[in-house]
């Protein structure tokens, strides 16, 4: 048995603990979801047209630094129900580490099996240092390249060992209707699936980390000033403008 789509925070947390991932029902209104999906499609198409697109593994595309590319993405990273579940994984005052899109294009190859906590040398602590959320902007199916996982692998506390053949370990697709959000532990083994359909599969990855872990994206250096200026308290905390206990102080003050 694997995790299934749920509207219950309690079930989502249980699934995370047991399987290393959970799937939340769409937390956005139809209007909000349409704006988010449309904006990502526009940005991805524009980057392909102007030659700045990051293309890889055949037909796949990444779109980086989403906070600089539309207010819709700012709303997405702050969605309250998703953050509530994230806090169960990462604890008090966790941070936004990065936000980008992963588009599995027709003919794109599957990604290698990996865990997102690769930056931490073993032995890993018995809890996640990072966690990710995949916003499904299309229906995620096995055929169109849904994220694939090894349920329960977060409890192994290590990366796959390719010398022992674990790069070829069996994975299962995480499927869900458009609008769903998959939240997964940073220790979970996973991969992008192969898209064997004729249409691209769009997803947004909002990646978070504990308050004492360095963020993947340097928001202080790379964020557009207008994005920081319009940020409310929740966004400023996620970006790292608040201190974490005695970390991040200015002249000894919070």
C-alpha positions, -999 to 999 in steps of 0.1 A, spaced: 0 0 0 12 35 -8 2 71 -1 -30 83 -17 -45 118 -23 -59 132 9 -75 163 23 -65 153 59 -35 168 75 -33 139 99 -33 113 72 -7 133 52 16 133 82 11 96 87 19 89 51 50 110 53 62 91 83 55 57 68 62 61 31 83 93 30 58 112 9 21 123 9 -3 138 -16 -25 167 -7 -57 176 -24 -55 208 -44 -52 237 -19 -59 263 -45 -91 277 -60 -97 270 -97 -89 306 -105 -56 306 -86 -46 273 -101 -53 285 -136 -33 316 -131 -3 296 -118 -5 270 -146 -9 297 -173 20 317 -160 44 288 -159 35 278 -195 41 314 -206 75 316 -189 87 282 -202 76 290 -238 93 324 -237 126 308 -225 125 283 -252 118 310 -278 146 333 -266 172 306 -263 176 308 -225 158 276 -217 176 249 -196 169 217 -215 182 182 -205 176 145 -208 161 147 -243 129 167 -240 129 179 -204 131 215 -192 138 233 -160 127 269 -152 147 284 -124 142 314 -101 104 314 -103 100 341 -76 115 366 -101 91 355 -129 56 361 -115 36 369 -84 17 337 -89 48 318 -78 51 339 -46 16 328 -36 24 292 -43 55 290 -20 34 304 9 3 282 6 -7 276 43 -18 240 43 14 229 25 35 249 50 17 233 79 27 198 67 62 210 59 66 222 95 59 187 107 89 175 87 113 204 91 104 220 124 102 256 136 111 285 112 121 264 82 132 282 51 125 282 14 156 267 -2 146 272 -39 117 272 -63 118 260 -99 97 241 -124 104 206 -138 87 200 -172 89 164 -184 87 167 -222 77 140 -247 106 116 -252 124 129 -221 146 103 -203 140 94 -166 163 109 -140 187 88 -120 173 76 -87 185 99 -59 176 116 -26 176 154 -23 197 153 9 228 145 -12 247 175 1 249 160 36 277 134 41 267 102 59 258 92 84 225 112 81 206 121 112 173 102 118 152 131 104 150 151 73 172 182 67 152 192 36 119 184 21 103 191 -13 69 197 -27 58 189 -62 28 209 -75 11 189 -102 0 214 -128 -12 185 -150 -26 152 -141 4 131 -131 3 96 -146 28 68 -151 27 75 -189 35 112 -187 65 111 -164 51 113 -129 76 115 -101 87 79 -92 97 69 -56 109 41 -35 84 41 -6 100 39 28 135 45 15 137 77 37 142 53 66 174 39 52 192 72 60 215 72 29 217 77 -8 213 48 -32 245 28 -36 251 26 -74 280 2 -69 255 -23 -54 231 -18 -82 206 4 -63 205 28 -92 182 2 -108 159 -2 -78 122 -6 -85 103 27 -83 65 34 -83 48 64 -99 32 90 -77 0 98 -96 -26 125 -88 -50 150 -105 -39 184 -115 -37 207 -86 -25 181 -61 7 186 -41 31 158 -34 53 166 -3 83 143 2 111 138 27 145 149 16 158 114 23 133 97 0 148 80 -31 130 93 -62 133 102 -99 115 120 -127 97 94 -148 99 90 -186 72 108 -205 60 85 -233 30 107 -242 29 134 -268 23 163 -243 46 179 -217 40 173 -180 44 204 -159 53 206 -122 66 232 -97 91 221 -71 91 243 -40 121 230 -19 124 238 18 151 233 44 156 235 82 164 269 96 201 261 101 207 246 66 221 267 38 195 275 11 200 261 -24 192 295 -39 209 327 -28 178 350 -24 198 379 -9 219 380 -41 195 369 -68 160 380 -58 146 411 -76 144 440 -52 107 445 -59 99 409 -48 117 414 -14 100 448 -10 65 435 -13 71 404 9 50 401 40 62 385 73 56 349 61 76 354 29 104 373 46 107 344 71 108 318 43 135 338 25 157 340 55 153 376 67 144 364 102 169 349 126 168 313 136 175 314 174 211 327 175 217 324 137 212 353 113 216 381 138 227 416 130 251 431 155 240 405 180 203 414 176 174 397 160 
